[in-house]
């Protein structure tokens, strides 16, 4: 369920970053902040379990950042 949500957020951010690059930063930061909170909460589990539980949130945060930057980069390469 978490993976589906992250994919949906990435797709929305990609389109938003392509259409309005400057306005896409705030939703991107919000998504990264919420995923970071989940990662911190899951990381409090003891031992290796904390690292394993936090990994999907950390990977999702990286994916959100990459999709936003990819949309802005693609917009910058457009000839018009």
N, C-alpha and C positions, 0 to 999 in steps of 0.2 A: 504494500500500500504506500509506503514511503517513497519507493522508487517511482511509482506512477505520479505521485504528487510533485516530485522533483522534476520529472520530465515535463509535466504540464507547466510548471513555473519557468523552466528553461525556455520552453517554446514561446510563452507569452513574453518573456524578457527579450528574446531574440527579435521578435517582431516589433516590440516597443522600442528597442534600441535602434532598430533600422529606421523606424518612422520618425521618432522624436528622440534623438540621441541624448540631448541634455536633460530631458525629463525622465529618462530611464534610470538614472543613477539612484534616485530615492527608492523606488521599488526594489532595485537590486540590493541596496544596502539593507533594506528591511528584511528581505528574504535571507540574506547572509547572516543578519543578526539573529533571526529566529532559529536558523540551522545551527548557529554557534551556541545558542542557549541549549538546544537539544544535545549537542555534542558535549558541552560541559556537564550537563546533568547525567548523561550516560557514562561519562568518564569517571564519575565518582564511585562506580561499582569497583569492588576490590580486584586487584591483580590484573591478569590479562583480559578478564571479562570486560573491564572498563574500556580497554583499548578496542576490543572487538565491537562493543556496543556503540562506541563513539565514531567508529570508522565510516558508517553510511552517512552520518551527518557531516563529517568533514569532507568526504568525497562530494556530497551534494552541494556544499558551499562552494567548493572549487568549480563545480559544473555550472552553477549559477553565475559566478564571476566570468567564466569563459564564454558563456552564451551571450552575456551582455556585451562583453568586449568584442566578440565576433560580429554582433549586429552593428555596433558603432564602427568597426573597422570596415565592414562591407559598405556601409553608408558612405564612408570617406573615399572609397574607391570608385564610387559611381561617377560617370562622366558628366552628369548634370548637377 
